[in-house]
Amino acid sequence: MRSKGFKVVVSLVVILFAFAFYLFHYVTNGIGEAAEKSIKAVHEVSKSLDSTDYKKLDSLKQEVVQKLDSLEDSKSTD
């Protein structure tokens, strides 16, 4: 009688370990796929940044700085 119970416990433990291994494999694959997607997104963004005209960005930055300076000047006169 005891050996039958022992066999049941051992088989349950084996099934639990197999299920745990399956879950671990499923979760790590999901993380890997998400990482691949984020890496691809970063590459796409870097490609688009490489193709932008940095002179335009610099001129936009200067315009923003000038507008902020003018706002500060108008606040200081108030």
N, CA, C and O atoms as a Tripos MOL2 file, in Angstrom:
@<TRIPOS>MOLECULE
protein
  312   311    78     0     0
PROTEIN
NO_CHARGES

@<TRIPOS>ATOM
      1 N           0.8170   -1.1900    0.0000 N.3       1 MET1
      2 CA          0.0000    0.0000    0.0000 C.3       1 MET1
      3 C           0.8620    1.2570    0.0000 C.2       1 MET1
      4 O           0.5660    2.2460   -0.6700 O.2       1 MET1
      5 N           1.9220    1.1810    0.7650 N.am      2 ARG2
      6 CA          2.7840    2.3510    0.8450 C.3       2 ARG2
      7 C           3.5020    2.5950   -0.4820 C.2       2 ARG2
      8 O           3.7020    3.7510   -0.8570 O.2       2 ARG2
      9 N           3.8830    1.5800   -1.1790 N.am      3 SER3
     10 CA          4.5970    1.7730   -2.4410 C.3       3 SER3
     11 C           3.6880    2.3910   -3.4960 C.2       3 SER3
     12 O           4.1600    3.1390   -4.3520 O.2       3 SER3
     13 N           2.3810    2.0870   -3.4490 N.am      4 LYS4
     14 CA          1.4590    2.6830   -4.4050 C.3       4 LYS4
     15 C           1.3390    4.1960   -4.1460 C.2       4 LYS4
     16 O           1.3420    4.9900   -5.0870 O.2       4 LYS4
     17 N           1.2360    4.5810   -2.8910 N.am      5 GLY5
     18 CA          1.1820    5.9960   -2.5440 C.3       5 GLY5
     19 C           2.4660    6.7130   -2.9270 C.2       5 GLY5
     20 O           2.4370    7.8520   -3.3940 O.2       5 GLY5
     21 N           3.5920    6.0410   -2.7270 N.am      6 PHE6
     22 CA          4.8830    6.6110   -3.0870 C.3       6 PHE6
     23 C           4.9610    6.8460   -4.5940 C.2       6 PHE6
     24 O           5.4700    7.8750   -5.0390 O.2       6 PHE6
     25 N           4.4550    5.8920   -5.3810 N.am      7 LYS7
     26 CA          4.4560    6.0350   -6.8320 C.3       7 LYS7
     27 C           3.5750    7.2080   -7.2720 C.2       7 LYS7
     28 O           3.9210    7.9430   -8.1970 O.2       7 LYS7
     29 N           2.4410    7.3710   -6.6010 N.am      8 VAL8
     30 CA          1.5420    8.4780   -6.9330 C.3       8 VAL8
     31 C           2.2270    9.8090   -6.6280 C.2       8 VAL8
     32 O           2.1670   10.7370   -7.4350 O.2       8 VAL8
     33 N           2.8740    9.9060   -5.4740 N.am      9 VAL9
     34 CA          3.5510   11.1400   -5.0920 C.3       9 VAL9
     35 C           4.6860   11.4450   -6.0600 C.2       9 VAL9
     36 O           4.8480   12.5890   -6.4860 O.2       9 VAL9
     37 N           5.4660   10.4380   -6.4070 N.am     10 VAL10
     38 CA          6.5720   10.6390   -7.3410 C.3      10 VAL10
     39 C           6.0500   11.0760   -8.7060 C.2      10 VAL10
     40 O           6.6080   11.9830   -9.3230 O.2      10 VAL10
     41 N           4.9920   10.4410   -9.1740 N.am     11 SER11
     42 CA          4.4590   10.8280  -10.4840 C.3      11 SER11
     43 C           3.8770   12.2370  -10.4320 C.2      11 SER11
     44 O           3.9950   12.9740  -11.4110 O.2      11 SER11
     45 N           3.2570   12.6370   -9.3280 N.am     12 LEU12
     46 CA          2.7590   14.0040   -9.1940 C.3      12 LEU12
     47 C           3.9090   15.0090   -9.1870 C.2      12 LEU12
     48 O           3.8170   16.0740   -9.7980 O.2      12 LEU12
     49 N           4.9770   14.6670   -8.5020 N.am     13 VAL13
     50 CA          6.1450   15.5530   -8.4670 C.3      13 VAL13
     51 C           6.7480   15.6910   -9.8590 C.2      13 VAL13
     52 O           7.1310   16.7900  -10.2610 O.2      13 VAL13
     53 N           6.8350   14.6010  -10.5890 N.am     14 VAL14
     54 CA          7.3690   14.6420  -11.9540 C.3      14 VAL14
     55 C           6.4800   15.5080  -12.8390 C.2      14 VAL14
     56 O           6.9800   16.3020  -13.6360 O.2      14 VAL14
     57 N           5.1720   15.3590  -12.7020 N.am     15 ILE15
     58 CA          4.2430   16.1650  -13.4980 C.3      15 ILE15
     59 C           4.3870   17.6340  -13.1320 C.2      15 ILE15
     60 O           4.3850   18.4870  -14.0190 O.2      15 ILE15
     61 N           4.5110   17.9490  -11.8560 N.am     16 LEU16
     62 CA          4.6810   19.3380  -11.4310 C.3      16 LEU16
     63 C           5.9730   19.9310  -11.9600 C.2      16 LEU16
     64 O           5.9840   21.0820  -12.3970 O.2      16 LEU16
     65 N           7.0700   19.1680  -11.9310 N.am     17 PHE17
     66 CA          8.3270   19.6670  -12.4750 C.3      17 PHE17
     67 C           8.2260   19.8950  -13.9820 C.2      17 PHE17
     68 O           8.7550   20.8780  -14.5020 O.2      17 PHE17
     69 N           7.5460   18.9830  -14.6800 N.am     18 ALA18
     70 CA          7.3770   19.1560  -16.1220 C.3      18 ALA18
     71 C           6.5470   20.4050  -16.4100 C.2      18 ALA18
     72 O           6.8670   21.1600  -17.3280 O.2      18 ALA18
     73 N           5.4900   20.6260  -15.6390 N.am     19 PHE19
     74 CA          4.6520   21.8050  -15.8200 C.3      19 PHE19
     75 C           5.4250   23.0830  -15.4990 C.2      19 PHE19
     76 O           5.2910   24.0860  -16.2000 O.2      19 PHE19
     77 N           6.2330   23.0450  -14.4380 N.am     20 ALA20
     78 CA          7.0480   24.2060  -14.0800 C.3      20 ALA20
     79 C           8.0600   24.5130  -15.1770 C.2      20 ALA20
     80 O           8.2760   25.6780  -15.5110 O.2      20 ALA20
     81 N           8.6830   23.4780  -15.7410 N.am     21 PHE21
     82 CA          9.6320   23.6760  -16.8350 C.3      21 PHE21
     83 C           8.9340   24.2750  -18.0470 C.2      21 PHE21
     84 O           9.4750   25.1610  -18.7100 O.2      21 PHE21
     85 N           7.7230   23.7860  -18.3340 N.am     22 TYR22
     86 CA          6.9530   24.3280  -19.4610 C.3      22 TYR22
     87 C           6.6430   25.8060  -19.2410 C.2      22 TYR22
     88 O           6.8090   26.6160  -20.1530 O.2      22 TYR22
     89 N           6.1950   26.1600  -18.0410 N.am     23 LEU23
     90 CA          5.8880   27.5540  -17.7460 C.3      23 LEU23
     91 C           7.1260   28.4290  -17.8470 C.2      23 LEU23
     92 O           7.0740   29.5300  -18.3960 O.2      23 LEU23
     93 N           8.2400   27.9370  -17.3160 N.am     24 PHE24
     94 CA          9.4870   28.6970  -17.3950 C.3      24 PHE24
     95 C           9.8810   28.9290  -18.8460 C.2      24 PHE24
     96 O          10.2680   30.0370  -19.2190 O.2      24 PHE24
     97 N           9.7840   27.8950  -19.6550 N.am     25 HIS25
     98 CA         10.1140   27.9980  -21.0760 C.3      25 HIS25
     99 C           9.1740   28.9810  -21.7730 C.2      25 HIS25
    100 O           9.6170   29.7870  -22.5910 O.2      25 HIS25
    101 N           7.8800   28.9180  -21.4550 N.am     26 TYR26
    102 CA          6.8900   29.8080  -22.0660 C.3      26 TYR26
    103 C           7.1580   31.2650  -21.6910 C.2      26 TYR26
    104 O           7.0910   32.1510  -22.5430 O.2      26 TYR26
    105 N           7.4600   31.5090  -20.4230 N.am     27 VAL27
    106 CA          7.6960   32.8770  -19.9630 C.3      27 VAL27
    107 C           8.9820   33.4360  -20.5600 C.2      27 VAL27
    108 O           9.0030   34.5820  -21.0100 O.2      27 VAL27
    109 N          10.0430   32.6540  -20.5710 N.am     28 THR28
    110 CA         11.3070   33.1700  -21.1110 C.3      28 THR28
    111 C          11.2120   33.4110  -22.6050 C.2      28 THR28
    112 O          11.8320   34.3460  -23.1110 O.2      28 THR28
    113 N          10.4560   32.5990  -23.3230 N.am     29 ASN29
    114 CA         10.2650   32.8670  -24.7530 C.3      29 ASN29
    115 C           9.4740   34.1410  -24.9550 C.2      29 ASN29
    116 O           9.7600   34.9010  -25.8800 O.2      29 ASN29
    117 N           8.4850   34.3940  -24.1120 N.am     30 GLY30
    118 CA          7.7080   35.6220  -24.2040 C.3      30 GLY30
    119 C           8.5680   36.8430  -23.9540 C.2      30 GLY30
    120 O           8.4210   37.8650  -24.6240 O.2      30 GLY30
    121 N           9.4680   36.7340  -22.9860 N.am     31 ILE31
    122 CA         10.3790   37.8430  -22.6980 C.3      31 ILE31
    123 C          11.3220   38.0600  -23.8720 C.2      31 ILE31
    124 O          11.6140   39.1980  -24.2400 O.2      31 ILE31
    125 N          11.7930   36.9710  -24.4540 N.am     32 GLY32
    126 CA         12.6890   37.0810  -25.6040 C.3      32 GLY32
    127 C          12.0230   37.7460  -26.7920 C.2      32 GLY32
    128 O          12.6360   38.5680  -27.4740 O.2      32 GLY32
    129 N          10.7640   37.3890  -27.0450 N.am     33 GLU33
    130 CA         10.0480   38.0040  -28.1580 C.3      33 GLU33
    131 C           9.8200   39.4900  -27.9110 C.2      33 GLU33
    132 O           9.9450   40.3040  -28.8250 O.2      33 GLU33
    133 N           9.4860   39.8370  -26.6790 N.am     34 ALA34
    134 CA          9.2830   41.2500  -26.3460 C.3      34 ALA34
    135 C          10.5890   42.0250  -26.4810 C.2      34 ALA34
    136 O          10.5950   43.1670  -26.9400 O.2      34 ALA34
    137 N          11.6860   41.4030  -26.0820 N.am     35 ALA35
    138 CA         12.9910   42.0580  -26.2120 C.3      35 ALA35
    139 C          13.3430   42.2620  -27.6780 C.2      35 ALA35
    140 O          13.8690   43.3110  -28.0500 O.2      35 ALA35
    141 N          13.0590   41.2730  -28.5090 N.am     36 GLU36
    142 CA         13.3390   41.4200  -29.9330 C.3      36 GLU36
    143 C          12.5290   42.5690  -30.5400 C.2      36 GLU36
    144 O          13.0460   43.3430  -31.3450 O.2      36 GLU36
    145 N          11.2600   42.6720  -30.1480 N.am     37 LYS37
    146 CA         10.4150   43.7480  -30.6750 C.3      37 LYS37
    147 C          10.9280   45.1060  -30.2260 C.2      37 LYS37
    148 O          10.9400   46.0570  -31.0070 O.2      37 LYS37
    149 N          11.3530   45.2000  -28.9640 N.am     38 SER38
    150 CA         11.8430   46.4980  -28.4880 C.3      38 SER38
    151 C          13.1680   46.8500  -29.1490 C.2      38 SER38
    152 O          13.4200   48.0200  -29.4340 O.2      38 SER38
    153 N          14.0090   45.8690  -29.3940 N.am     39 ILE39
    154 CA         15.2810   46.1290  -30.0780 C.3      39 ILE39
    155 C          15.0120   46.6080  -31.5060 C.2      39 ILE39
    156 O          15.6620   47.5360  -31.9870 O.2      39 ILE39
    157 N          14.0560   45.9740  -32.1780 N.am     40 LYS40
    158 CA         13.7030   46.4110  -33.5310 C.3      40 LYS40
    159 C          13.1700   47.8370  -33.5190 C.2      40 LYS40
    160 O          13.4840   48.6290  -34.4070 O.2      40 LYS40
    161 N          12.3600   48.1630  -32.5100 N.am     41 ALA41
    162 CA         11.8200   49.5200  -32.4160 C.3      41 ALA41
    163 C          12.9330   50.5340  -32.1940 C.2      41 ALA41
    164 O          12.9110   51.6190  -32.7740 O.2      41 ALA41
    165 N          13.8980   50.1870  -31.3630 N.am     42 VAL42
    166 CA         15.0310   51.0900  -31.1170 C.3      42 VAL42
    167 C          15.8260   51.2900  -32.3980 C.2      42 VAL42
    168 O          16.2550   52.4070  -32.6880 O.2      42 VAL42
    169 N          16.0290   50.2300  -33.1670 N.am     43 HIS43
    170 CA         16.7490   50.3620  -34.4360 C.3      43 HIS43
    171 C          15.9960   51.2600  -35.4060 C.2      43 HIS43
    172 O          16.6020   52.0720  -36.1050 O.2      43 HIS43
    173 N          14.6730   51.1160  -35.4480 N.am     44 GLU44
    174 CA         13.8800   51.9630  -36.3440 C.3      44 GLU44
    175 C          13.9850   53.4290  -35.9340 C.2      44 GLU44
    176 O          14.1160   54.3070  -36.7870 O.2      44 GLU44
    177 N          13.9280   53.6910  -34.6400 N.am     45 VAL45
    178 CA         14.0320   55.0680  -34.1690 C.3      45 VAL45
    179 C          15.4130   55.6290  -34.4760 C.2      45 VAL45
    180 O          15.5410   56.7760  -34.9040 O.2      45 VAL45
    181 N          16.4460   54.8210  -34.2570 N.am     46 SER46
    182 CA         17.8010   55.3170  -34.5320 C.3      46 SER46
    183 C          18.0040   55.5670  -36.0180 C.2      46 SER46
    184 O          18.7110   56.5010  -36.3970 O.2      46 SER46
    185 N          17.3910   54.7430  -36.8630 N.am     47 LYS47
    186 CA         17.4810   54.9830  -38.3030 C.3      47 LYS47
    187 C          16.8130   56.3030  -38.6690 C.2      47 LYS47
    188 O          17.3440   57.0810  -39.4610 O.2      47 LYS47
    189 N          15.6460   56.5440  -38.0840 N.am     48 SER48
    190 CA         14.9500   57.7880  -38.4090 C.3      48 SER48
    191 C          15.7120   58.9860  -37.8630 C.2      48 SER48
    192 O          15.7120   60.0480  -38.4860 O.2      48 SER48
    193 N          16.3590   58.8400  -36.7150 N.am     49 LEU49
    194 CA         17.1610   59.9430  -36.1810 C.3      49 LEU49
    195 C          18.3940   60.1970  -37.0410 C.2      49 LEU49
    196 O          18.8080   61.3420  -37.2250 O.2      49 LEU49
    197 N          18.9740   59.1290  -37.5610 N.am     50 ASP50
    198 CA         20.1400   59.3030  -38.4220 C.3      50 ASP50
    199 C          19.7770   60.0220  -39.7130 C.2      50 ASP50
    200 O          20.6070   60.7280  -40.2850 O.2      50 ASP50
    201 N          18.5630   59.8510  -40.1680 N.am     51 SER51
    202 CA         18.1780   60.4550  -41.4410 C.3      51 SER51
    203 C          17.6480   61.8750  -41.2750 C.2      51 SER51
    204 O          17.4290   62.5620  -42.2730 O.2      51 SER51
    205 N          17.4370   62.3300  -40.0570 N.am     52 THR52
    206 CA         16.9160   63.6940  -39.8780 C.3      52 THR52
    207 C          18.0160   64.7130  -40.1130 C.2      52 THR52
    208 O          19.2050   64.4220  -39.9860 O.2      52 THR52
    209 N          17.5880   65.8930  -40.4510 N.am     53 ASP53
    210 CA         18.5200   66.9700  -40.7150 C.3      53 ASP53
    211 C          18.8280   67.6740  -39.3900 C.2      53 ASP53
    212 O          17.9630   68.3260  -38.8040 O.2      53 ASP53
    213 N          20.0690   67.5310  -38.9320 N.am     54 TYR54
    214 CA         20.4340   68.0970  -37.6410 C.3      54 TYR54
    215 C          20.4570   69.6200  -37.6670 C.2      54 TYR54
    216 O          20.3100   70.2570  -36.6240 O.2      54 TYR54
    217 N          20.6370   70.2060  -38.8330 N.am     55 LYS55
    218 CA         20.5800   71.6700  -38.9300 C.3      55 LYS55
    219 C          19.1730   72.1600  -38.6180 C.2      55 LYS55
    220 O          19.0030   73.1880  -37.9630 O.2      55 LYS55
    221 N          18.1560   71.4230  -39.0890 N.am     56 LYS56
    222 CA         16.7810   71.7910  -38.7750 C.3      56 LYS56
    223 C          16.5420   71.6990  -37.2790 C.2      56 LYS56
    224 O          15.9160   72.5770  -36.6860 O.2      56 LYS56
    225 N          17.0450   70.6330  -36.6730 N.am     57 LEU57
    226 CA         16.8620   70.4840  -35.2360 C.3      57 LEU57
    227 C          17.5520   71.6120  -34.4770 C.2      57 LEU57
    228 O          17.0200   72.1210  -33.4910 O.2      57 LEU57
    229 N          18.7230   71.9940  -34.9340 N.am     58 ASP58
    230 CA         19.4490   73.0770  -34.2780 C.3      58 ASP58
    231 C          18.7050   74.4000  -34.4290 C.2      58 ASP58
    232 O          18.6270   75.1810  -33.4810 O.2      58 ASP58
    233 N          18.1610   74.6540  -35.6150 N.am     59 SER59
    234 CA         17.4170   75.8980  -35.8170 C.3      59 SER59
    235 C          16.1410   75.9080  -34.9730 C.2      59 SER59
    236 O          15.7610   76.9490  -34.4370 O.2      59 SER59
    237 N          15.4840   74.7620  -34.8530 N.am     60 LEU60
    238 CA         14.3060   74.6840  -33.9950 C.3      60 LEU60
    239 C          14.6720   74.9320  -32.5430 C.2      60 LEU60
    240 O          13.9360   75.5940  -31.8120 O.2      60 LEU60
    241 N          15.7980   74.4050  -32.1350 N.am     61 LYS61
    242 CA         16.2630   74.6250  -30.7660 C.3      61 LYS61
    243 C          16.5200   76.1130  -30.5310 C.2      61 LYS61
    244 O          16.1520   76.6480  -29.4860 O.2      61 LYS61
    245 N          17.1430   76.7750  -31.4890 N.am     62 GLN62
    246 CA         17.4130   78.2020  -31.3510 C.3      62 GLN62
    247 C          16.1150   79.0030  -31.2850 C.2      62 GLN62
    248 O          16.0140   79.9590  -30.5160 O.2      62 GLN62
    249 N          15.1270   78.6190  -32.0850 N.am     63 GLU63
    250 CA         13.8310   79.3100  -32.0490 C.3      63 GLU63
    251 C          13.1750   79.1580  -30.6860 C.2      63 GLU63
    252 O          12.6300   80.1200  -30.1460 O.2      63 GLU63
    253 N          13.2260   77.9520  -30.1280 N.am     64 VAL64
    254 CA         12.6200   77.7170  -28.8200 C.3      64 VAL64
    255 C          13.3300   78.5360  -27.7580 C.2      64 VAL64
    256 O          12.6890   79.1260  -26.8880 O.2      64 VAL64
    257 N          14.6500   78.5730  -27.8270 N.am     65 VAL65
    258 CA         15.4130   79.3570  -26.8600 C.3      65 VAL65
    259 C          15.0660   80.8380  -26.9850 C.2      65 VAL65
    260 O          14.9090   81.5180  -25.9710 O.2      65 VAL65
    261 N          14.9440   81.3440  -28.1990 N.am     66 GLN66
    262 CA         14.5930   82.7500  -28.3970 C.3      66 GLN66
    263 C          13.1960   83.0580  -27.8560 C.2      66 GLN66
    264 O          12.9830   84.0980  -27.2340 O.2      66 GLN66
    265 N          12.2530   82.1560  -28.0940 N.am     67 LYS67
    266 CA         10.8950   82.3780  -27.5950 C.3      67 LYS67
    267 C          10.8660   82.3360  -26.0680 C.2      67 LYS67
    268 O          10.1580   83.1180  -25.4350 O.2      67 LYS67
    269 N          11.6280   81.4310  -25.4870 N.am     68 LEU68
    270 CA         11.6880   81.3820  -24.0310 C.3      68 LEU68
    271 C          12.3220   82.6420  -23.4690 C.2      68 LEU68
    272 O          11.8790   83.1660  -22.4470 O.2      68 LEU68
    273 N          13.3630   83.1270  -24.1390 N.am     69 ASP69
    274 CA         14.0030   84.3750  -23.6940 C.3      69 ASP69
    275 C          13.0250   85.5420  -23.7830 C.2      69 ASP69
    276 O          12.9630   86.3820  -22.8850 O.2      69 ASP69
    277 N          12.2680   85.5850  -24.8690 N.am     70 SER70
    278 CA         11.3010   86.6810  -25.0040 C.3      70 SER70
    279 C          10.2080   86.5800  -23.9540 C.2      70 SER70
    280 O           9.7360   87.6020  -23.4570 O.2      70 SER70
    281 N           9.7940   85.3590  -23.6050 N.am     71 LEU71
    282 CA          8.8030   85.1930  -22.5410 C.3      71 LEU71
    283 C           9.3640   85.6400  -21.1960 C.2      71 LEU71
    284 O           8.6680   86.2790  -20.4080 O.2      71 LEU71
    285 N          10.6120   85.3030  -20.9410 N.am     72 GLU72
    286 CA         11.2450   85.7180  -19.6890 C.3      72 GLU72
    287 C          11.3700   87.2410  -19.6340 C.2      72 GLU72
    288 O          11.1640   87.8530  -18.5860 O.2      72 GLU72
    289 N          11.7090   87.8430  -20.7760 N.am     73 ASP73
    290 CA         11.8220   89.3030  -20.8270 C.3      73 ASP73
    291 C          10.4710   89.9620  -20.5620 C.2      73 ASP73
    292 O          10.3860   90.9600  -19.8470 O.2      73 ASP73
    293 N           9.4160   89.3930  -21.1460 N.am     74 SER74
    294 CA          8.0910   89.9710  -20.9350 C.3      74 SER74
    295 C           7.6280   89.7890  -19.4880 C.2      74 SER74
    296 O           6.9090   90.6400  -18.9640 O.2      74 SER74
    297 N           8.0210   88.7140  -18.8470 N.am     75 LYS75
    298 CA          7.6700   88.5020  -17.4450 C.3      75 LYS75
    299 C           8.4470   89.4620  -16.5480 C.2      75 LYS75
    300 O           7.9210   89.9580  -15.5520 O.2      75 LYS75
    301 N           9.6860   89.7160  -16.9050 N.am     76 SER76
    302 CA         10.5020   90.5990  -16.0710 C.3      76 SER76
    303 C          10.0380   92.0490  -16.1680 C.2      76 SER76
    304 O          10.2310   92.8150  -15.2240 O.2      76 SER76
    305 N           9.4320   92.4420  -17.2870 N.am     77 THR77
    306 CA          8.9400   93.8170  -17.4270 C.3      77 THR77
    307 C           7.6170   94.0040  -16.7120 C.2      77 THR77
    308 O           7.2420   95.1330  -16.3940 O.2      77 THR77
    309 N           6.8910   92.8980  -16.4500 N.am     78 ASP78
    310 CA          5.5940   93.0080  -15.7530 C.3      78 ASP78
    311 C           5.7200   93.3430  -14.3180 C.2      78 ASP78
    312 O           4.7130   93.4640  -13.6220 O.2      78 ASP78
@<TRIPOS>BOND
     1     1     2 1
     2     2     3 1
     3     3     4 2
     4     3     5 am
     5     5     6 1
     6     6     7 1
     7     7     8 2
     8     7     9 am
     9     9    10 1
    10    10    11 1
    11    11    12 2
    12    11    13 am
    13    13    14 1
    14    14    15 1
    15    15    16 2
    16    15    17 am
    17    17    18 1
    18    18    19 1
    19    19    20 2
    20    19    21 am
    21    21    22 1
    22    22    23 1
    23    23    24 2
    24    23    25 am
    25    25    26 1
    26    26    27 1
    27    27    28 2
    28    27    29 am
    29    29    30 1
    30    30    31 1
    31    31    32 2
    32    31    33 am
    33    33    34 1
    34    34    35 1
    35    35    36 2
    36    35    37 am
    37    37    38 1
    38    38    39 1
    39    39    40 2
    40    39    41 am
    41    41    42 1
    42    42    43 1
    43    43    44 2
    44    43    45 am
    45    45    46 1
    46    46    47 1
    47    47    48 2
    48    47    49 am
    49    49    50 1
    50    50    51 1
    51    51    52 2
    52    51    53 am
    53    53    54 1
    54    54    55 1
    55    55    56 2
    56    55    57 am
    57    57    58 1
    58    58    59 1
    59    59    60 2
    60    59    61 am
    61    61    62 1
    62    62    63 1
    63    63    64 2
    64    63    65 am
    65    65    66 1
    66    66    67 1
    67    67    68 2
    68    67    69 am
    69    69    70 1
    70    70    71 1
    71    71    72 2
    72    71    73 am
    73    73    74 1
    74    74    75 1
    75    75    76 2
    76    75    77 am
    77    77    78 1
    78    78    79 1
    79    79    80 2
    80    79    81 am
    81    81    82 1
    82    82    83 1
    83    83    84 2
    84    83    85 am
    85    85    86 1
    86    86    87 1
    87    87    88 2
    88    87    89 am
    89    89    90 1
    90    90    91 1
    91    91    92 2
    92    91    93 am
    93    93    94 1
    94    94    95 1
    95    95    96 2
    96    95    97 am
    97    97    98 1
    98    98    99 1
    99    99   100 2
   100    99   101 am
   101   101   102 1
   102   102   103 1
   103   103   104 2
   104   103   105 am
   105   105   106 1
   106   106   107 1
   107   107   108 2
   108   107   109 am
   109   109   110 1
   110   110   111 1
   111   111   112 2
   112   111   113 am
   113   113   114 1
   114   114   115 1
   115   115   116 2
   116   115   117 am
   117   117   118 1
   118   118   119 1
   119   119   120 2
   120   119   121 am
   121   121   122 1
   122   122   123 1
   123   123   124 2
   124   123   125 am
   125   125   126 1
   126   126   127 1
   127   127   128 2
   128   127   129 am
   129   129   130 1
   130   130   131 1
   131   131   132 2
   132   131   133 am
   133   133   134 1
   134   134   135 1
   135   135   136 2
   136   135   137 am
   137   137   138 1
   138   138   139 1
   139   139   140 2
   140   139   141 am
   141   141   142 1
   142   142   143 1
   143   143   144 2
   144   143   145 am
   145   145   146 1
   146   146   147 1
   147   147   148 2
   148   147   149 am
   149   149   150 1
   150   150   151 1
   151   151   152 2
   152   151   153 am
   153   153   154 1
   154   154   155 1
   155   155   156 2
   156   155   157 am
   157   157   158 1
   158   158   159 1
   159   159   160 2
   160   159   161 am
   161   161   162 1
   162   162   163 1
   163   163   164 2
   164   163   165 am
   165   165   166 1
   166   166   167 1
   167   167   168 2
   168   167   169 am
   169   169   170 1
   170   170   171 1
   171   171   172 2
   172   171   173 am
   173   173   174 1
   174   174   175 1
   175   175   176 2
   176   175   177 am
   177   177   178 1
   178   178   179 1
   179   179   180 2
   180   179   181 am
   181   181   182 1
   182   182   183 1
   183   183   184 2
   184   183   185 am
   185   185   186 1
   186   186   187 1
   187   187   188 2
   188   187   189 am
   189   189   190 1
   190   190   191 1
   191   191   192 2
   192   191   193 am
   193   193   194 1
   194   194   195 1
   195   195   196 2
   196   195   197 am
   197   197   198 1
   198   198   199 1
   199   199   200 2
   200   199   201 am
   201   201   202 1
   202   202   203 1
   203   203   204 2
   204   203   205 am
   205   205   206 1
   206   206   207 1
   207   207   208 2
   208   207   209 am
   209   209   210 1
   210   210   211 1
   211   211   212 2
   212   211   213 am
   213   213   214 1
   214   214   215 1
   215   215   216 2
   216   215   217 am
   217   217   218 1
   218   218   219 1
   219   219   220 2
   220   219   221 am
   221   221   222 1
   222   222   223 1
   223   223   224 2
   224   223   225 am
   225   225   226 1
   226   226   227 1
   227   227   228 2
   228   227   229 am
   229   229   230 1
   230   230   231 1
   231   231   232 2
   232   231   233 am
   233   233   234 1
   234   234   235 1
   235   235   236 2
   236   235   237 am
   237   237   238 1
   238   238   239 1
   239   239   240 2
   240   239   241 am
   241   241   242 1
   242   242   243 1
   243   243   244 2
   244   243   245 am
   245   245   246 1
   246   246   247 1
   247   247   248 2
   248   247   249 am
   249   249   250 1
   250   250   251 1
   251   251   252 2
   252   251   253 am
   253   253   254 1
   254   254   255 1
   255   255   256 2
   256   255   257 am
   257   257   258 1
   258   258   259 1
   259   259   260 2
   260   259   261 am
   261   261   262 1
   262   262   263 1
   263   263   264 2
   264   263   265 am
   265   265   266 1
   266   266   267 1
   267   267   268 2
   268   267   269 am
   269   269   270 1
   270   270   271 1
   271   271   272 2
   272   271   273 am
   273   273   274 1
   274   274   275 1
   275   275   276 2
   276   275   277 am
   277   277   278 1
   278   278   279 1
   279   279   280 2
   280   279   281 am
   281   281   282 1
   282   282   283 1
   283   283   284 2
   284   283   285 am
   285   285   286 1
   286   286   287 1
   287   287   288 2
   288   287   289 am
   289   289   290 1
   290   290   291 1
   291   291   292 2
   292   291   293 am
   293   293   294 1
   294   294   295 1
   295   295   296 2
   296   295   297 am
   297   297   298 1
   298   298   299 1
   299   299   300 2
   300   299   301 am
   301   301   302 1
   302   302   303 1
   303   303   304 2
   304   303   305 am
   305   305   306 1
   306   306   307 1
   307   307   308 2
   308   307   309 am
   309   309   310 1
   310   310   311 1
   311   311   312 2
@<TRIPOS>SUBSTRUCTURE
     1 MET1         2 RESIDUE 1 A MET
     2 ARG2         6 RESIDUE 1 A ARG
     3 SER3        10 RESIDUE 1 A SER
     4 LYS4        14 RESIDUE 1 A LYS
     5 GLY5        18 RESIDUE 1 A GLY
     6 PHE6        22 RESIDUE 1 A PHE
     7 LYS7        26 RESIDUE 1 A LYS
     8 VAL8        30 RESIDUE 1 A VAL
     9 VAL9        34 RESIDUE 1 A VAL
    10 VAL10       38 RESIDUE 1 A VAL
    11 SER11       42 RESIDUE 1 A SER
    12 LEU12       46 RESIDUE 1 A LEU
    13 VAL13       50 RESIDUE 1 A VAL
    14 VAL14       54 RESIDUE 1 A VAL
    15 ILE15       58 RESIDUE 1 A ILE
    16 LEU16       62 RESIDUE 1 A LEU
    17 PHE17       66 RESIDUE 1 A PHE
    18 ALA18       70 RESIDUE 1 A ALA
    19 PHE19       74 RESIDUE 1 A PHE
    20 ALA20       78 RESIDUE 1 A ALA
    21 PHE21       82 RESIDUE 1 A PHE
    22 TYR22       86 RESIDUE 1 A TYR
    23 LEU23       90 RESIDUE 1 A LEU
    24 PHE24       94 RESIDUE 1 A PHE
    25 HIS25       98 RESIDUE 1 A HIS
    26 TYR26      102 RESIDUE 1 A TYR
    27 VAL27      106 RESIDUE 1 A VAL
    28 THR28      110 RESIDUE 1 A THR
    29 ASN29      114 RESIDUE 1 A ASN
    30 GLY30      118 RESIDUE 1 A GLY
    31 ILE31      122 RESIDUE 1 A ILE
    32 GLY32      126 RESIDUE 1 A GLY
    33 GLU33      130 RESIDUE 1 A GLU
    34 ALA34      134 RESIDUE 1 A ALA
    35 ALA35      138 RESIDUE 1 A ALA
    36 GLU36      142 RESIDUE 1 A GLU
    37 LYS37      146 RESIDUE 1 A LYS
    38 SER38      150 RESIDUE 1 A SER
    39 ILE39      154 RESIDUE 1 A ILE
    40 LYS40      158 RESIDUE 1 A LYS
    41 ALA41      162 RESIDUE 1 A ALA
    42 VAL42      166 RESIDUE 1 A VAL
    43 HIS43      170 RESIDUE 1 A HIS
    44 GLU44      174 RESIDUE 1 A GLU
    45 VAL45      178 RESIDUE 1 A VAL
    46 SER46      182 RESIDUE 1 A SER
    47 LYS47      186 RESIDUE 1 A LYS
    48 SER48      190 RESIDUE 1 A SER
    49 LEU49      194 RESIDUE 1 A LEU
    50 ASP50      198 RESIDUE 1 A ASP
    51 SER51      202 RESIDUE 1 A SER
    52 THR52      206 RESIDUE 1 A THR
    53 ASP53      210 RESIDUE 1 A ASP
    54 TYR54      214 RESIDUE 1 A TYR
    55 LYS55      218 RESIDUE 1 A LYS
    56 LYS56      222 RESIDUE 1 A LYS
    57 LEU57      226 RESIDUE 1 A LEU
    58 ASP58      230 RESIDUE 1 A ASP
    59 SER59      234 RESIDUE 1 A SER
    60 LEU60      238 RESIDUE 1 A LEU
    61 LYS61      242 RESIDUE 1 A LYS
    62 GLN62      246 RESIDUE 1 A GLN
    63 GLU63      250 RESIDUE 1 A GLU
    64 VAL64      254 RESIDUE 1 A VAL
    65 VAL65      258 RESIDUE 1 A VAL
    66 GLN66      262 RESIDUE 1 A GLN
    67 LYS67      266 RESIDUE 1 A LYS
    68 LEU68      270 RESIDUE 1 A LEU
    69 ASP69      274 RESIDUE 1 A ASP
    70 SER70      278 RESIDUE 1 A SER
    71 LEU71      282 RESIDUE 1 A LEU
    72 GLU72      286 RESIDUE 1 A GLU
    73 ASP73      290 RESIDUE 1 A ASP
    74 SER74      294 RESIDUE 1 A SER
    75 LYS75      298 RESIDUE 1 A LYS
    76 SER76      302 RESIDUE 1 A SER
    77 THR77      306 RESIDUE 1 A THR
    78 ASP78      310 RESIDUE 1 A ASP
